[in-house]
Amino acid sequence: MRKEEKMRIVIACIAGALLFTIVSARLVDLHVSKHAEYSRIAAEKNTVRQIIPAKRGLILDRNGDKLAVNLPVHTVFADASHIKDAEAVSELIARYLGLKQSEVSQKIGTGGKYLVLKRKVPDETVLKMQAEMSERNLRGIYTEIDSIRAYPNNSMLGHVLGYLNHERKGVQGIERTMEKHLSGEDGFRYTERDRTGREIVLYRGQEQEAQHGKNIRLTIDMGLQAILEEEIDATYRDLKPHTVNAIMVDPKTGEILAMASRPCFDPNKPGSADPETMKNRSIIDMVEPGSTFKIVVAAGALNEGKVDEKSSIFCENGRFFYGGRTLKDHHGYGHMSVHDILVKSSNIGCAKMAMMMGGDKFHEYVRRFGFGERLGIELPGEIPGLVHPPARWDKLTITRMPMGHSVAVTPLQITMGMSVIANGGSLMAPQIVKSIESQDGEVERQQSKVVREVIPEKTAHFISDALACVTQPGGTATFARVNGFNVAGKTGTAQKVSEKGGYAPGEYVVSFVGYMPAEDPRFVCLVMVDDAQVSSGLNYGGLVAAPIFSRIAERSARHLDLVPTQPAIALQPDPITTLFDAEEETR
């Protein structure tokens, strides 16, 4: 072989070896040095981070009835990289989801891998849509399981439950205050799909399980809640008041058994509700309580030794001139015992007891009963009310506050204040959450809490005996009686405070707050009616609110299986019902 040929062969071998070396080096570089980089690029093209939604905890009543639940729905989204026939897909999706085809086409045209088309799509719609896509061999549309919040009882208990906003965060009620327990924490997983859009389970990546929310069990008894709401619904319909409030509480534990206000709203449809209907007036409305407040001054005067069971107070025959103004009683009374002052609801008798105590001491008892402070119920928006210190009183305050004027309180405060008498002298913290229960069965029970000891048991029993006589013949609340049971309580009638200052002529807030059975109370119940459309001669707590309490208490006794302890008596029909029955007959 000639020398030139050998040289060419050598050069060719060297060139081949060099080329092989370069290719090998490139392969090593791609498979070793840049493996991580190209794996990341491949993952970005084919991998989707899928959210695993946490299940929001349920809200239950004390007996386990479901008050707030989660209904399964789907989120429909598109992966534009898997769509081959955009026009056909857009037409189909627009038809099933009720969207405009142009909007679907525009969104798909952006080329994203996770394009949410619609949320809260029902199962039935998704199944039909997927069946047609499979039949027509269309790809690129996927779904994720989701849920929506629903309230099976509609408007019932709406103020207590609250609702969720578009971000699925609690806005009002228990949904808001217990958000951190109810919401849980979403999980996620990384999934890889093939060119047809199917998940490659073998290549499923990092995954973190969702931490589901905890269930909240309330102290509410939905049987009692239904009774309460049905009765105040009838009141709101028939008497056409501005508002109606009713609260029922176990005085021994502070547990709220039922709570309702009118007007109300449906938490399933919060967007269609007027803001005024969404207010839980039991904890955010301030009113002058009227004569229900008289238990405070009587309890304080007895406890401080300013009066006793045998004391006699001259009630000025119904007209007491003090501070340049005349304080009147509904009837003219002479000398009266503390017991009779409560039974007859003497303004003058209560004013004189406050004067015996002095402003500072009387103010102390007002605060000890819980007025002028937030009681700490597990609901948002509770206000403290308004109790001025003695330094800000005028000459008349010492005579007006004992009868429930010159002070502003919430319906909840009135209810818990009466519970002090019913349970023997303790102010209980109002409780509406009974327990917090995790998905694995762990239960965190909420304990009853005594805020403070207000008066000794002996004083509470004396007041209670007088309040039991309030509902007997000669008292101001005979229409609050219930067959077979002793009822104790107090009426309240206060002229409504005007938004422009002073009092609104002819408008009254009337109430009755009582408990039953009087000797061993199972519940305290407040009924408050703001500006009932009845004649001024009938607009009193004993004529408007007391009969409503009677109907609620009678039905509640049956629900709670209370055993009657008193003989049956003939109860006189209340004048409001009689009036409406007469009007119905003349139509």
C-alpha positions as CSV (number, residue, x, y, z in Angstrom):
1,M,0.0,0.0,0.0
2,R,1.3,3.3,-0.9
3,K,2.3,5.9,1.7
4,E,-0.5,8.4,0.6
5,E,-3.2,5.7,1.0
6,K,-2.0,4.8,4.5
7,M,-2.1,8.5,5.4
8,R,-5.7,8.8,4.2
9,I,-6.8,5.8,6.2
10,V,-5.1,7.2,9.4
11,I,-6.7,10.6,8.9
12,A,-10.2,8.9,8.4
13,C,-9.8,6.8,11.5
14,I,-8.7,9.8,13.5
15,A,-11.7,11.9,12.1
16,G,-14.1,9.0,12.9
17,A,-12.7,8.6,16.4
18,L,-12.9,12.3,16.9
19,L,-16.5,12.5,15.7
20,F,-17.4,9.5,17.9
21,T,-15.8,11.2,20.9
22,I,-17.7,14.4,20.3
23,V,-21.0,12.5,20.0
24,S,-20.3,10.5,23.1
25,A,-19.3,13.6,25.0
26,R,-22.6,15.2,23.9
27,L,-24.6,12.2,25.0
28,V,-22.8,12.2,28.4
29,D,-23.5,15.9,28.7
30,L,-27.2,15.4,27.9
31,H,-27.7,12.4,30.1
32,V,-25.5,13.3,33.0
33,S,-24.6,16.9,33.2
34,K,-27.9,18.3,32.0
35,H,-30.2,15.6,33.2
36,A,-31.7,17.7,36.0
37,E,-32.3,20.6,33.7
38,Y,-34.0,18.7,30.9
39,S,-36.0,16.6,33.4
40,R,-37.3,19.9,34.8
41,I,-38.2,21.2,31.4
42,A,-40.0,17.9,30.6
43,A,-41.8,18.0,33.9
44,E,-43.0,21.6,33.3
45,K,-44.4,20.5,30.0
46,N,-46.2,17.4,31.2
47,T,-46.6,17.8,35.0
48,V,-49.5,19.5,36.7
49,R,-49.7,20.6,40.4
50,Q,-53.1,19.4,41.5
51,I,-54.8,20.8,44.6
52,I,-56.4,18.3,47.0
53,P,-59.1,20.4,48.6
54,A,-59.6,20.1,52.4
55,K,-63.1,19.2,53.4
56,R,-64.6,22.0,55.5
57,G,-65.8,20.8,58.9
58,L,-69.5,20.3,59.4
59,I,-71.6,22.4,61.9
60,L,-73.9,20.3,64.0
61,D,-76.5,21.0,66.7
62,R,-76.2,19.4,70.1
63,N,-77.9,16.2,69.0
64,G,-75.9,15.8,65.8
65,D,-78.3,17.3,63.3
66,K,-76.4,18.8,60.4
67,L,-76.7,22.6,60.1
68,A,-73.9,23.2,57.6
69,V,-72.7,20.6,55.1
70,N,-70.6,20.3,51.9
71,L,-72.1,19.3,48.6
72,P,-69.8,17.7,46.0
73,V,-69.3,19.7,42.8
74,H,-66.5,19.9,40.1
75,T,-64.1,22.5,38.9
76,V,-63.7,22.2,35.1
77,F,-60.4,23.2,33.6
78,A,-58.6,22.9,30.3
79,D,-55.0,22.0,29.3
80,A,-54.6,23.7,26.0
81,S,-51.5,21.7,25.1
82,H,-53.8,18.6,24.8
83,I,-56.5,20.2,22.7
84,K,-56.3,19.3,19.0
85,D,-59.7,20.6,17.8
86,A,-60.2,23.9,19.7
87,E,-63.4,24.9,17.9
88,A,-65.2,21.6,18.6
89,V,-64.0,21.6,22.3
90,S,-65.1,25.2,22.7
91,E,-68.5,24.5,21.3
92,L,-69.1,21.5,23.5
93,I,-67.9,23.1,26.7
94,A,-69.9,26.3,26.1
95,R,-73.0,24.3,25.6
96,Y,-72.6,22.2,28.8
97,L,-71.3,24.9,31.1
98,G,-73.6,27.7,29.9
99,L,-70.7,29.9,28.7
100,K,-70.2,31.9,25.5
101,Q,-68.2,29.9,22.9
102,S,-66.1,33.0,22.1
103,E,-65.0,33.3,25.8
104,V,-64.0,29.6,25.9
105,S,-62.1,29.9,22.7
106,Q,-60.3,33.0,23.9
107,K,-59.3,31.3,27.1
108,I,-58.1,28.1,25.4
109,G,-56.2,30.2,22.9
110,T,-53.9,31.5,25.7
111,G,-52.2,28.1,25.7
112,G,-52.2,27.5,29.4
113,K,-52.0,24.1,31.1
114,Y,-54.5,24.9,33.9
115,L,-57.3,27.2,32.6
116,V,-60.3,27.2,35.0
117,L,-63.4,27.3,32.9
118,K,-66.1,27.0,35.6
119,R,-66.4,26.1,39.2
120,K,-69.3,24.5,41.1
121,V,-70.4,22.3,38.2
122,P,-72.8,19.5,39.3
123,D,-72.0,15.8,38.9
124,E,-74.7,15.2,36.4
125,T,-73.4,17.9,34.0
126,V,-69.8,16.6,34.2
127,L,-70.8,13.0,33.5
128,K,-72.8,14.0,30.4
129,M,-70.0,16.3,29.2
130,Q,-67.3,13.6,29.6
131,A,-69.4,11.0,27.8
132,E,-69.8,13.2,24.7
133,M,-66.1,14.1,24.7
134,S,-65.2,10.4,24.8
135,E,-67.7,9.6,22.0
136,R,-66.3,12.4,19.8
137,N,-62.7,11.6,20.8
138,L,-62.0,15.1,22.1
139,R,-59.3,15.7,24.7
140,G,-57.9,18.5,26.9
141,I,-60.8,19.1,29.4
142,Y,-60.4,17.8,32.9
143,T,-62.2,18.1,36.3
144,E,-61.3,18.4,39.9
145,I,-63.6,17.4,42.7
146,D,-64.7,20.3,44.8
147,S,-67.5,21.2,47.2
148,I,-69.9,24.0,48.0
149,R,-71.3,25.0,51.4
150,A,-75.0,24.4,52.0
151,Y,-77.4,25.0,54.9
152,P,-80.2,22.4,54.9
153,N,-82.5,24.5,57.1
154,N,-82.3,27.6,54.8
155,S,-83.0,30.7,56.9
156,M,-83.4,28.9,60.2
157,L,-80.5,29.8,62.5
158,G,-79.0,31.9,59.7
159,H,-77.7,34.6,62.0
160,V,-75.9,32.1,64.2
161,L,-74.4,30.0,61.3
162,G,-73.2,32.8,59.0
163,Y,-72.0,32.0,55.5
164,L,-68.9,31.8,53.3
165,N,-67.6,34.4,50.8
166,H,-66.3,33.7,47.3
167,E,-62.9,32.8,48.7
168,R,-64.7,30.2,50.9
169,K,-63.8,32.1,54.1
170,G,-66.4,32.5,56.9
171,V,-68.0,36.0,56.9
172,Q,-70.5,35.9,59.8
173,G,-71.6,33.7,62.6
174,I,-69.9,30.4,63.6
175,E,-68.4,30.2,60.1
176,R,-66.3,33.2,60.9
177,T,-65.5,32.8,64.5
178,M,-64.5,29.1,64.1
179,E,-62.8,29.5,60.7
180,K,-59.5,28.2,61.8
181,H,-61.1,25.0,63.0
182,L,-63.5,24.5,60.2
183,S,-61.3,25.3,57.2
184,G,-58.6,22.7,57.4
185,E,-55.6,22.9,55.0
186,D,-55.5,22.0,51.3
187,G,-53.1,19.3,50.1
188,F,-51.5,18.9,46.7
189,R,-50.0,16.3,44.3
190,Y,-47.8,16.6,41.2
191,T,-49.2,14.5,38.3
192,E,-47.7,13.7,34.9
193,R,-49.8,13.1,31.8
194,D,-49.1,11.4,28.5
195,R,-49.8,13.0,25.1
196,T,-53.5,12.0,25.3
197,G,-53.9,13.7,28.6
198,R,-54.1,10.6,30.8
199,E,-52.3,10.6,34.1
200,I,-49.2,8.4,34.2
201,V,-49.7,7.1,37.8
202,L,-46.2,5.5,37.8
203,Y,-44.7,9.0,37.5
204,R,-46.9,10.6,40.2
205,G,-44.6,13.0,42.1
206,Q,-44.6,14.7,45.4
207,E,-47.9,14.5,47.3
208,Q,-49.2,16.1,50.5
209,E,-52.5,15.0,52.0
210,A,-55.2,17.5,52.8
211,Q,-55.8,18.3,56.5
212,H,-59.6,18.3,56.7
213,G,-61.4,20.8,58.9
214,K,-62.9,19.9,62.3
215,N,-66.6,19.6,63.0
216,I,-68.2,22.2,65.3
217,R,-71.0,20.9,67.6
218,L,-73.2,23.8,68.9
219,T,-75.3,24.0,72.1
220,I,-78.3,24.7,69.9
221,D,-81.3,22.3,70.1
222,M,-82.9,22.4,66.7
223,G,-86.2,21.2,68.2
224,L,-86.3,24.3,70.4
225,Q,-84.9,26.5,67.6
226,A,-87.8,25.5,65.4
227,I,-90.3,26.3,68.1
228,L,-88.7,29.7,68.7
229,E,-88.6,30.6,65.1
230,E,-92.1,29.5,64.3
231,E,-93.5,31.7,67.1
232,I,-91.5,34.8,66.2
233,D,-92.3,34.3,62.6
234,A,-96.0,34.5,63.5
235,T,-95.3,37.6,65.6
236,Y,-93.4,39.2,62.7
237,R,-96.2,38.4,60.3
238,D,-99.2,39.4,62.5
239,L,-97.9,42.4,64.5
240,K,-95.6,43.8,61.8
241,P,-92.9,45.0,64.3
242,H,-89.6,46.6,63.3
243,T,-87.8,43.6,64.8
244,V,-88.4,40.6,67.0
245,N,-85.7,38.8,69.1
246,A,-85.9,35.6,71.1
247,I,-83.2,33.8,73.0
248,M,-83.4,30.6,75.1
249,V,-80.6,29.6,77.4
250,D,-79.9,26.9,80.0
251,P,-79.3,29.1,83.1
252,K,-77.2,26.6,84.9
253,T,-74.6,26.2,82.2
254,G,-75.0,29.3,80.0
255,E,-75.6,27.1,76.9
256,I,-77.6,28.8,74.2
257,L,-80.4,26.5,73.3
258,A,-82.0,28.7,70.7
259,M,-81.5,32.2,69.2
260,A,-83.4,34.0,66.5
261,S,-84.1,37.4,65.1
262,R,-86.5,38.8,62.6
263,P,-86.0,40.0,59.9
264,C,-83.6,37.2,58.8
265,F,-81.8,35.9,55.7
266,D,-81.0,32.6,54.0
267,P,-77.2,31.8,54.2
268,N,-77.5,29.8,51.0
269,K,-78.3,33.1,49.2
270,P,-76.3,35.8,51.0
271,G,-75.9,37.9,47.9
272,S,-79.7,38.5,47.7
273,A,-80.0,39.6,51.3
274,D,-80.5,43.1,52.5
275,P,-77.7,44.1,55.0
276,E,-80.3,44.9,57.7
277,T,-81.7,41.4,57.6
278,M,-78.2,39.9,58.1
279,K,-77.7,41.5,61.6
280,N,-77.8,39.2,64.6
281,R,-79.8,41.7,66.7
282,S,-79.5,39.5,69.8
283,I,-75.9,40.6,70.2
284,I,-75.6,43.9,68.3
285,D,-78.7,45.8,69.1
286,M,-78.8,48.2,72.0
287,V,-82.1,48.9,73.7
288,E,-83.4,50.4,76.9
289,P,-84.6,47.2,78.8
290,G,-87.5,48.8,80.7
291,S,-88.7,47.0,83.8
292,T,-86.8,43.8,83.2
293,F,-83.9,45.7,84.7
294,K,-85.6,46.1,88.1
295,I,-84.2,42.7,89.2
296,V,-80.8,44.4,89.4
297,V,-81.7,47.2,91.9
298,A,-83.9,44.8,94.0
299,A,-81.1,42.2,94.2
300,G,-78.5,44.9,95.1
301,A,-80.5,46.6,97.8
302,L,-81.3,43.2,99.4
303,N,-77.7,42.1,99.2
304,E,-76.4,45.3,100.7
305,G,-78.8,45.2,103.6
306,K,-80.6,48.4,102.6
307,V,-83.9,46.5,102.6
308,D,-85.0,43.1,103.7
309,E,-88.0,40.9,103.3
310,K,-90.0,42.9,105.8
311,S,-89.1,46.4,104.6
312,S,-91.8,48.7,103.5
313,I,-91.2,51.5,101.0
314,F,-93.6,54.4,100.5
315,C,-94.4,54.6,96.8
316,E,-95.8,58.1,96.9
317,N,-99.3,57.1,95.7
318,G,-98.0,56.9,92.1
319,R,-96.3,60.3,91.8
320,F,-92.7,61.1,93.0
321,F,-91.3,64.5,92.4
322,Y,-87.5,64.4,92.3
323,G,-84.8,66.3,90.4
324,G,-87.3,68.8,89.0
325,R,-89.4,66.0,87.3
326,T,-92.2,63.7,88.4
327,L,-91.7,60.0,88.2
328,K,-95.0,58.1,87.8
329,D,-96.2,54.6,88.5
330,H,-98.9,52.9,86.3
331,H,-101.1,52.7,89.3
332,G,-100.9,54.7,92.6
333,Y,-99.4,52.7,95.4
334,G,-98.8,53.5,99.1
335,H,-96.4,51.5,101.2
336,M,-95.1,48.3,99.5
337,S,-92.7,45.5,100.3
338,V,-89.8,44.7,98.0
339,H,-91.7,41.6,96.9
340,D,-94.7,43.7,95.9
341,I,-92.6,46.3,94.2
342,L,-91.4,43.7,91.8
343,V,-94.8,42.1,91.4
344,K,-96.5,45.4,90.6
345,S,-93.4,46.8,88.8
346,S,-93.3,50.0,90.8
347,N,-91.0,52.6,89.2
348,I,-91.0,54.7,92.3
349,G,-90.2,51.8,94.7
350,C,-87.2,50.8,92.6
351,A,-86.0,54.4,92.3
352,K,-86.0,54.7,96.1
353,M,-84.1,51.4,96.6
354,A,-81.4,52.8,94.2
355,M,-81.3,56.0,96.2
356,M,-80.8,54.0,99.4
357,M,-77.8,52.2,97.8
358,G,-76.2,55.3,96.3
359,G,-75.0,55.8,92.7
360,D,-71.7,54.1,93.0
361,K,-73.0,50.9,94.7
362,F,-76.0,50.7,92.3
363,H,-73.6,51.1,89.3
364,E,-71.5,48.3,90.7
365,Y,-74.4,45.9,90.7
366,V,-75.4,46.9,87.2
367,R,-71.9,45.9,86.1
368,R,-71.8,42.7,88.2
369,F,-74.9,41.5,86.4
370,G,-73.0,41.8,83.1
371,F,-74.3,45.0,81.7
372,G,-71.8,47.3,80.0
373,E,-69.5,44.5,79.0
374,R,-69.1,41.9,76.3
375,L,-70.1,38.5,77.6
376,G,-67.8,36.6,75.3
377,I,-70.2,34.5,73.2
378,E,-68.5,32.7,70.3
379,L,-70.2,35.0,67.7
380,P,-68.8,38.0,65.9
381,G,-70.0,41.5,66.5
382,E,-71.1,41.4,70.1
383,I,-71.3,44.9,71.7
384,P,-70.9,45.8,75.3
385,G,-73.9,48.1,75.5
386,L,-73.7,51.4,77.3
387,V,-73.6,52.0,81.0
388,H,-72.4,55.4,82.0
389,P,-70.4,55.7,85.3
390,P,-72.0,57.8,88.1
391,A,-69.7,60.7,87.3
392,R,-71.6,61.2,84.1
393,W,-75.1,60.8,85.5
394,D,-77.5,63.8,85.8
395,K,-79.8,64.3,88.7
396,L,-82.5,62.0,87.2
397,T,-80.3,59.0,86.4
398,I,-80.5,57.5,89.9
399,T,-84.3,57.3,89.5
400,R,-84.5,56.4,85.8
401,M,-81.9,53.7,85.5
402,P,-83.5,51.3,88.1
403,M,-86.6,51.2,85.8
404,G,-84.5,50.4,82.7
405,H,-84.0,53.8,81.2
406,S,-80.8,55.8,80.8
407,V,-79.0,52.5,80.0
408,A,-78.5,50.6,76.8
409,V,-78.2,46.8,76.8
410,T,-78.3,43.9,74.4
411,P,-81.0,41.2,74.4
412,L,-78.3,38.6,75.3
413,Q,-77.3,40.6,78.3
414,I,-80.9,40.7,79.5
415,T,-81.2,37.0,79.1
416,M,-78.0,36.2,81.0
417,G,-78.9,38.8,83.7
418,M,-82.2,36.9,84.4
419,S,-80.2,33.7,84.4
420,V,-78.4,35.0,87.5
421,I,-81.7,34.9,89.4
422,A,-82.7,31.5,87.8
423,N,-79.5,29.7,88.7
424,G,-79.1,31.0,92.3
425,G,-76.8,34.0,91.8
426,S,-74.0,33.2,89.2
427,L,-73.4,35.1,86.0
428,M,-72.6,32.4,83.4
429,A,-70.6,33.1,80.2
430,P,-72.9,32.5,77.3
431,Q,-71.8,29.4,75.4
432,I,-72.9,28.4,71.9
433,V,-70.0,26.0,70.9
434,K,-70.4,22.7,72.8
435,S,-67.4,20.8,71.3
436,I,-64.8,20.8,68.5
437,E,-64.5,17.4,66.9
438,S,-61.7,16.2,64.6
439,Q,-62.2,13.8,61.7
440,D,-60.4,11.0,63.6
441,G,-62.9,11.2,66.5
442,E,-60.9,13.4,68.9
443,V,-63.3,15.7,70.9
444,E,-62.4,18.9,72.6
445,R,-65.3,19.8,74.8
446,Q,-66.0,23.4,75.8
447,Q,-66.5,23.9,79.5
448,S,-69.2,26.0,81.1
449,K,-67.7,29.1,82.7
450,V,-68.8,31.1,85.7
451,V,-67.9,34.8,85.1
452,R,-68.6,35.8,88.7
453,E,-70.8,35.2,91.7
454,V,-73.2,38.2,91.6
455,I,-75.5,37.6,94.6
456,P,-75.9,34.9,97.3
457,E,-78.4,32.1,96.7
458,K,-80.7,33.4,99.4
459,T,-81.1,36.7,97.7
460,A,-81.6,35.0,94.3
461,H,-84.4,32.8,95.8
462,F,-86.2,35.8,97.3
463,I,-86.2,37.6,93.9
464,S,-87.3,34.4,92.2
465,D,-90.3,34.0,94.5
466,A,-91.4,37.5,93.6
467,L,-90.9,36.9,89.9
468,A,-93.1,33.8,90.2
469,C,-95.8,36.0,91.5
470,V,-95.4,38.4,88.5
471,T,-97.2,35.7,86.4
472,Q,-99.9,35.1,88.9
473,P,-103.2,37.0,89.2
474,G,-102.4,40.5,90.3
475,G,-99.0,40.5,88.6
476,T,-98.1,42.2,85.3
477,A,-97.5,39.0,83.3
478,T,-100.5,36.7,83.8
479,F,-100.5,35.9,80.1
480,A,-97.0,34.3,80.5
481,R,-98.5,31.4,82.5
482,V,-98.2,27.8,81.2
483,N,-100.6,25.0,82.3
484,G,-99.0,22.6,84.7
485,F,-95.9,24.7,85.6
486,N,-94.8,27.6,87.7
487,V,-93.4,30.4,85.5
488,A,-91.2,33.3,86.9
489,G,-90.3,36.3,84.9
490,K,-90.5,40.1,84.4
491,T,-92.1,42.3,81.8
492,G,-90.4,45.3,80.2
493,T,-92.0,48.2,78.3
494,A,-89.7,51.1,77.2
495,Q,-90.3,53.9,74.8
496,K,-88.2,53.5,71.8
497,V,-85.1,55.8,71.5
498,S,-85.2,57.9,68.4
499,E,-82.2,58.0,66.0
500,K,-82.6,61.8,66.0
501,G,-82.3,61.9,69.8
502,G,-84.9,61.7,72.6
503,Y,-87.8,59.2,72.3
504,A,-89.9,58.3,69.3
505,P,-93.5,59.1,70.1
506,G,-95.9,56.2,70.2
507,E,-93.1,53.6,69.6
508,Y,-92.2,51.0,72.2
509,V,-89.8,48.1,72.7
510,V,-91.7,45.5,74.8
511,S,-90.3,42.3,76.3
512,F,-90.8,39.5,78.7
513,V,-87.9,37.4,80.1
514,G,-88.8,34.4,82.2
515,Y,-87.9,30.9,83.2
516,M,-89.6,27.6,83.8
517,P,-90.2,25.6,86.0
518,A,-89.7,28.4,88.5
519,E,-88.5,26.0,91.2
520,D,-85.9,24.2,89.0
521,P,-85.4,26.2,85.8
522,R,-84.6,24.2,82.6
523,F,-84.5,27.3,80.5
524,V,-84.6,31.1,80.5
525,C,-86.3,32.7,77.5
526,L,-86.4,36.3,76.4
527,V,-89.0,37.6,73.9
528,M,-88.5,41.2,72.7
529,V,-90.7,43.0,70.2
530,D,-89.7,46.4,68.7
531,D,-92.6,48.6,67.7
532,A,-95.5,46.2,67.3
533,Q,-98.3,47.6,65.2
534,V,-101.0,47.5,67.9
535,S,-102.8,50.3,69.7
536,S,-100.9,52.1,72.4
537,G,-103.3,50.7,75.0
538,L,-102.1,47.2,74.2
539,N,-98.4,47.8,73.5
540,Y,-97.0,46.4,76.8
541,G,-94.6,43.6,77.6
542,G,-97.3,41.8,79.6
543,L,-99.8,41.9,76.7
544,V,-97.5,41.5,73.6
545,A,-94.4,39.6,74.7
546,A,-95.7,37.5,77.6
547,P,-98.2,35.5,75.5
548,I,-95.4,34.7,73.0
549,F,-93.3,33.4,75.8
550,S,-96.2,31.3,77.0
551,R,-96.6,29.6,73.7
552,I,-92.8,29.0,73.3
553,A,-92.6,27.7,76.9
554,E,-95.6,25.3,76.6
555,R,-94.2,23.7,73.4
556,S,-90.7,23.6,74.8
557,A,-91.9,21.7,77.9
558,R,-93.3,19.0,75.6
559,H,-90.1,18.9,73.6
560,L,-88.0,18.5,76.8
561,D,-90.4,16.0,78.3
562,L,-90.9,18.2,81.4
563,V,-93.3,16.7,84.0
564,P,-96.1,19.1,85.1
565,T,-95.9,19.9,88.8
566,Q,-99.0,22.1,89.1
567,P,-102.7,21.4,88.5
568,A,-104.3,22.5,85.2
569,I,-106.0,25.8,85.2
570,A,-108.2,27.8,82.8
571,L,-106.0,30.3,81.1
572,Q,-107.5,33.4,79.6
573,P,-106.8,34.1,75.9
574,D,-104.4,36.9,75.5
575,P,-105.9,40.2,74.1
576,I,-103.7,40.3,71.0
577,T,-104.7,36.9,69.8
578,T,-108.3,37.6,70.6
579,L,-108.1,40.8,68.6
580,F,-106.7,39.1,65.5
581,D,-109.2,36.3,65.7
582,A,-112.0,38.8,65.8
583,E,-110.6,40.6,62.8
584,E,-110.3,37.3,60.9
585,E,-114.0,36.6,61.6
586,T,-115.1,40.0,60.2
587,R,-113.3,39.6,56.9
